[in-house]
Amino acid sequence: MTVIPKEESELIDLCLSGSGKAFEQIVEKHQRPLYSIIRKMVIDHDDARDILQNTFIKAWKNLDSFNRQSKLYTWMYRIAVNETMTFLASKKKRSFIPLAGKDYDLSEKLENDPWFDGDEAQKNFQKAILTLPNKQRIVFNMRYYEDIPYEQMSEILGTSEGALKASYHHAVKKIQDYMLNR
Amino acid sequence: MENIEDITKNFPKGDPFKVPEGFFDQFQEEIQARVTRRVMPVSLFQKIRQPLKLAASFALLVIFSWLVVLFIQYNRSGSQTATTDISDTLGYDYSFVDEYVAAAVMTDTSAATPLQPDAMVDFLLDRDVSYELLADYY
């Protein structure tokens, strides 16, 4: 079990005493990596912003239940992943309801995203990633883009390291097949 | 079998997802505003509002119980008064029923079981009646 660093523990204590300034430091430190993983999952910037906002508000509200047995970063990542998965599941459920509006098509979002700054190869690569199931996609993104160690990923996703390695391996192969067959 | 690192070497590098300029600064301010709103210092009234509500509820309960007790007591005395009222309505005025009247009724020979004078004297002695009446029966 990991015990969090002393400075982090003190920062949490300050937050629990109601210090918004202390929480500001937490937001500043974690907002970019959390946004990055959320954005790659939902593609749309506005959706990513909303999910990131919910993540921090939930973290602030539930900070007293954080048991300090894992790093704060891991705990916040877990909240962000849960929020993202819930969001994607709700969009998928919605697309099954007749007359509920247009399907939530991530490829289409990618095509129309004004904040996507990649070339054609990058776009194809993202489309290949989008063919993966959500859980596999998050494993791939965490490993490939964020370079998160399997041990930490295991804590965040509640999956064994072996299963994560296998999942990543399959994901890479699928992406490679997609890229070669285009 | 192809090494996984060899495959990923050929994948595009870098993060193609950008954010609007100043997004993270603005985002931090938004979160800060929401969090600060949640920890606004509470006034004295806000602090005591909850216990005050509890005390008021308790006081109301006590007052209500007291009113119920009063109502029950009032009804009981009311029923006693009602009995007197009924006898008044029926025309009985017990102030006229003195020992003479009672004795006359009890010794009435036309009654089904009239009392004998000796029995009457014993009866009246027990009830501490006037000597005048007792004398009549002796």
Chai-1 contact restraints between the chains, C-beta under 6 A:
chainA,res_idxA,chainB,res_idxB,connection_type,confidence,min_distance_angstrom,max_distance_angstrom,comment,restraint_id
A,G18,B,V39,contact,1.0,0.0,6.0,A-B,restraint_1
A,G20,B,Q32,contact,1.0,0.0,6.0,A-B,restraint_2
A,G20,B,V35,contact,1.0,0.0,6.0,A-B,restraint_3
A,G20,B,T36,contact,1.0,0.0,6.0,A-B,restraint_4
A,F23,B,V35,contact,1.0,0.0,6.0,A-B,restraint_5
A,E24,B,Q32,contact,1.0,0.0,6.0,A-B,restraint_6
A,V27,B,Q28,contact,1.0,0.0,6.0,A-B,restraint_7
A,V27,B,I31,contact,1.0,0.0,6.0,A-B,restraint_8
A,Q31,B,F24,contact,1.0,0.0,6.0,A-B,restraint_9
A,R39,B,F17,contact,1.0,0.0,6.0,A-B,restraint_10
A,F56,B,I31,contact,1.0,0.0,6.0,A-B,restraint_11
A,W60,B,V35,contact,1.0,0.0,6.0,A-B,restraint_12
A,W115,B,K18,contact,1.0,0.0,6.0,A-B,restraint_13
A,F116,B,P16,contact,1.0,0.0,6.0,A-B,restraint_14
A,D117,B,P16,contact,1.0,0.0,6.0,A-B,restraint_15
A,D117,B,K18,contact,1.0,0.0,6.0,A-B,restraint_16
A,G118,B,P16,contact,1.0,0.0,6.0,A-B,restraint_17
A,A121,B,P12,contact,1.0,0.0,6.0,A-B,restraint_18
A,Q122,B,P12,contact,1.0,0.0,6.0,A-B,restraint_19
A,Q122,B,P16,contact,1.0,0.0,6.0,A-B,restraint_20
A,F125,B,P12,contact,1.0,0.0,6.0,A-B,restraint_21
A,H169,B,I4,contact,1.0,0.0,6.0,A-B,restraint_22
A,V172,B,I4,contact,1.0,0.0,6.0,A-B,restraint_23
A,V172,B,I7,contact,1.0,0.0,6.0,A-B,restraint_24
A,Q176,B,I7,contact,1.0,0.0,6.0,A-B,restraint_25
